[in-house]
Amino acid sequence: MSKKENPARNPAPIASTFQIVEAYKAIRTNLLFALSTSENKIVAISSAEPNAGKSTSAANLAITMAQTGAKVLLIDGDMRKPSLHKTFRVKRTNGLSMILSGLAPLEDCIFREVAKGLDLIPSGTIPPNPSELLGSAAMDNLLTEISKQYDYVFIDMPPLGVVTDALILSSKVAGISLVCRQKQTTYEELKAAIDNIHNVGGRFLGVIITGVRRDLNSYGHYSKYRYYKYYNYSYSSTPSDHH
């Protein structure tokens, strides 16, 4: 079946609290600026280590971007430990791995309108060779095709500190954003991940910090924002209630 509709639309990985919504809007604003001169509008989301909140951040950022009226695609590129199919309550059987292996056409693997303006390609069946698939000509062809169909594309990738899958895409995307968790991600881990991106000629877009406690200081919702400047351009925000 082509052009799948999600019968159990679940547009709410994103929280309703003012602080978190505004945090993602701030990220969106900075990201729009960062991508304004890019040839494509494809962003890879990764992290320095596991359990930093990258998948939830990717989903929330894609939803927030779709709220501008843009046509947005979210891809679960973590073919080792996928999770976005659970977030949006869809089957992952037909997905990215099936497209890249030539076992299913693109249209059969897109779940339409998982949130307003947002489509999803889940990971597909977990393959034995995810790195090879990501570096294949089939992946190049897929990115070319979806760039024609969507205004923005977000790809959730495995942690950079575990595997190098995100680096394989560095030359194919507009840039890579990293998700870090307060009191978990170390400076050394973050710096190593950023250095790896630059060492392969990739563009580092910025950091999203998760897990920030509201009682860390007395500045109200403005305490949600932490800005770090690495290299040419970066942004950071701290949606604390999602992991």
Backbone hydrogen bonds, N-H to C=O, Kabsch-Sander energy under -0.5 kcal/mol:
donor,donor_aa,acceptor,acceptor_aa,energy
3,K,107,E,-1.3
4,K,107,E,-0.5
4,K,110,I,-1.3
6,N,112,R,-1.4
9,R,6,N,-0.8
10,N,114,V,-0.8
21,V,17,T,-2.4
22,E,18,F,-2.7
23,A,19,Q,-1.8
24,Y,20,I,-2.2
25,K,21,V,-1.9
26,A,22,E,-2.1
27,I,23,A,-2.0
28,R,24,Y,-2.5
29,T,25,K,-2.4
30,N,26,A,-2.1
31,L,27,I,-2.7
32,L,28,R,-2.8
33,F,29,T,-1.7
34,A,30,N,-2.3
35,L,31,L,-2.3
36,S,32,L,-0.5
36,S,33,F,-0.8
38,S,35,L,-1.5
43,V,41,K,-0.5
43,V,153,V,-3.0
44,A,175,G,-2.3
45,I,155,I,-3.1
46,S,44,A,-0.5
46,S,177,S,-2.7
48,A,179,V,-0.7
52,A,49,E,-0.5
57,S,53,G,-2.1
58,A,54,K,-2.6
59,A,55,S,-2.3
60,N,56,T,-2.7
61,L,57,S,-2.6
62,A,58,A,-2.2
63,I,59,A,-2.3
64,T,60,N,-2.6
65,M,61,L,-2.3
66,A,62,A,-2.2
67,Q,63,I,-1.4
68,T,65,M,-1.5
69,G,66,A,-1.9
70,A,65,M,-0.8
72,V,70,A,-0.7
72,V,117,G,-2.3
73,L,152,Y,-2.2
74,L,119,D,-2.5
75,I,154,F,-3.1
76,D,121,I,-2.7
77,G,75,I,-1.3
77,G,156,D,-1.5
79,M,77,G,-1.6
86,K,83,S,-1.1
87,T,83,S,-1.7
88,F,84,L,-2.2
90,V,85,H,-2.4
95,G,93,T,-0.7
96,L,122,P,-2.8
97,S,123,S,-2.6
98,M,95,G,-0.5
99,I,95,G,-1.9
100,L,96,L,-2.6
101,S,97,S,-1.5
102,G,99,I,-1.2
103,L,98,M,-2.4
104,A,98,M,-1.3
108,D,105,P,-0.8
109,C,106,L,-2.1
110,I,107,E,-0.7
111,F,109,C,-0.6
111,F,120,L,-3.3
112,R,4,K,-5.3
112,R,110,I,-0.7
114,V,111,F,-0.5
114,V,118,L,-1.7
115,A,118,L,-1.1
118,L,115,A,-2.8
119,D,72,V,-2.4
120,L,111,F,-2.3
121,I,74,L,-2.5
124,G,92,R,-0.6
125,T,93,T,-1.1
133,L,129,N,-1.9
134,L,130,P,-2.3
135,G,131,S,-1.6
136,S,133,L,-1.2
140,D,136,S,-1.5
141,N,137,A,-2.6
142,L,138,A,-2.2
143,L,139,M,-2.6
144,T,140,D,-2.1
145,E,141,N,-2.3
146,I,142,L,-2.8
147,S,143,L,-1.6
148,K,144,T,-0.8
148,K,145,E,-0.8
149,Q,145,E,-0.8
150,Y,146,I,-2.1
151,D,71,K,-2.2
152,Y,71,K,-1.7
153,V,41,K,-2.3
154,F,73,L,-2.7
155,I,43,V,-2.7
156,D,75,I,-2.7
156,D,154,F,-0.5
157,M,45,I,-3.1
157,M,155,I,-0.6
160,L,47,S,-3.1
161,G,47,S,-0.6
162,V,159,P,-1.3
163,V,159,P,-2.1
167,L,164,T,-0.6
168,I,164,T,-1.3
168,I,165,D,-0.5
169,L,165,D,-0.9
169,L,166,A,-0.6
170,S,167,L,-1.2
172,K,169,L,-1.9
173,V,169,L,-1.1
174,A,42,I,-2.6
175,G,42,I,-0.9
176,I,203,R,-2.6
177,S,44,A,-2.7
178,L,206,G,-2.8
179,V,46,S,-2.3
180,C,208,I,-2.9
182,Q,210,T,-2.8
184,Q,181,R,-1.9
185,T,181,R,-2.5
190,L,186,T,-2.4
191,K,187,Y,-2.9
192,A,188,E,-2.3
193,A,189,E,-2.0
194,I,190,L,-2.4
195,D,191,K,-2.8
196,N,192,A,-2.2
197,I,193,A,-1.8
198,H,194,I,-2.1
199,N,195,D,-2.5
200,V,196,N,-1.1
201,G,198,H,-1.5
202,G,197,I,-2.7
204,F,202,G,-0.6
205,L,176,I,-2.6
205,L,203,R,-0.6
206,G,176,I,-0.7
207,V,235,Y,-2.8
208,I,178,L,-2.5
209,I,207,V,-0.5
209,I,237,S,-2.6
210,T,180,C,-3.3
210,T,208,I,-0.5
211,G,239,P,-0.8
216,L,213,R,-1.1
217,N,214,R,-0.5
222,Y,219,Y,-1.3
223,S,220,G,-1.7
224,K,221,H,-1.7
225,Y,222,Y,-1.3
230,Y,228,Y,-0.7
233,Y,230,Y,-0.5
238,T,224,K,-0.9
240,S,238,T,-0.9
242,H,239,P,-0.6
